[in-house]
Amino acid sequence: MKIIKCLFCSKPTSINKINIKKKINGKVVTLTNAPVYYCEKCKETFISKEAQDVLIAIREKNLDKKNVLFNYEDLKKL
């Protein structure tokens, strides 16, 4: 993953891993250890494309029907 600039202040962001909660098909799904971009100056967090891809795969493969808690590392190869 490459470092991107903040969408608000254009300062470089750092990569952090956090738990992301997202509503998918009416259920709140948690993706643990998901990579996000974080701006120290603005305190803004931006979900990485890789984490977005995993959330999309959870929705498209209907994985939320069985679980609501997923680990990013386990699913990043979907």
Summary of the structure (lengths in Angstrom):
residues: 78
radius of gyration: 13.3
end to end distance: 17.0
largest distance: 40.3
contacts: 211
relative contact order: 0.24
helix: 24%
strand: 40%
